[in-house]
Amino acid sequence: MKTVILDVRSPSDAMADFSHAWKSRKAQRSARISFASPELLWQVLTAKRWELLKALCGAGPVSIREAARRVHRDVKAVHGDVTALLSAGLLVRAQGGGIEFPFEAVKVEFVLQAA
């Protein structure tokens, strides 16, 4: 199963993992998208965008109009969400046009600690 892990960690930790993978020449089993803070994660992954990802999971390439139809939302609003999710790396542009969620599962990891 192709899983994407969304996590919260510092840029230096993310770069250390990248450096380790580069030196060992061993790719991670799952894709990982890291955010610098929980606030940034939730700014990108809003409730409406989460709903959109759920509707696109396993659907293959679809047009933005079709994505909007699936979530019962305005095309212009969905277009804005698609643009944000493309920038974050959660969606990709399909070869024949349209967009695609290229993962079968999403795992969100972060820790809330006392100050």
N, C-alpha and C positions, 0 to 999 in steps of 0.2 A: 504494500500500500504506500503510495507516494504522499507523505505527510509534510506539511510546512509547520515549522515551529516559530511562533511569535514570542519573543522574549524581551525582557528589560535588562539591559546591562550597559556598562560604560563603553564608550568607543575603544578605550585601551584594551578592555577584556575581549571585545569582538575582534580587534586586530591581532591580539595574542593567539586566539583560536585560529584565525586565518593563517597566521605565520606558521603555527604548528602543523596545520593541515598541508600547507605548501611544502614545508621541509620534509614531512613524513610521506608526502605524495599519496595520502589516503583521504579520500573524500568522505564527508559525513554521510550517513545513511539518509538523512532528511535535509530538506532545504531549511534555512534559518534566516529569519528577518528580525533584526534587533532594533530596539528603540531605546533612546537614552533615558527615558523616564516613563512611568506609568501614564502620566498625563498626556505625553505625546502618543503613546499607544492608543489611548482612548480617543484622542483627537482624530487619529486616522481611522480607527475601527469603531465608528459610531454604530448605533443600533440599526439605522437604515442600511448602512454598508454591510453589516453582518447579515442582515436579512437578504441583501442582494447576493452575497457570497453563498449563502445556503441555497438560494434559487439557482445559482449557476453551477453548483457542485455536481459533477458528473454529467452536465448537460452538453459538453463539447462546445465548439464555437457557436456563438449566437450574436445577432446584431444588438445594438444598444436599444433599439425599438422593441425587440423581442424580450430583452432583459427587463425593460420597463413594464411590459405587459405582464410578465411573470410575477412581478412584485406589486402590481396594481398602482404604479406611480407615474408621474409625469416624465416624459422623455428627457426634457431639459434638466430636471433634477437628477435623474439617473445618470445622465451624461457627466454631470459634475462629480458624482460619486465614483463613476468609472474612471475618470481622469485621476482622482486621488488614489484609487486602488492600483491603477497602472503605475503611477509614480512610486508607490510603496513596494511594488513588485508582487502584489497579490493577484493581479490579473495580467494577462499578456495579450498582445494583438495576435489574432489568428492569421494564418497565411492567406486564406481566401477572403479576408475581411472579417470584421466583427471582433469579438473579445472572447477570452476563454479563461476559466479558472483551472489552472493546470494541476491541481492537487486533488486528492481524494479525502483528505482530512486536514484539520487545523488543530494545533495544540498551542495553547497560550500558557506561558510560564512567567511568573514574576513573584517576588516575595515582598510582603509588607512587613517592615520591621519597625520596632519602637525607635524613636529618635535618640 
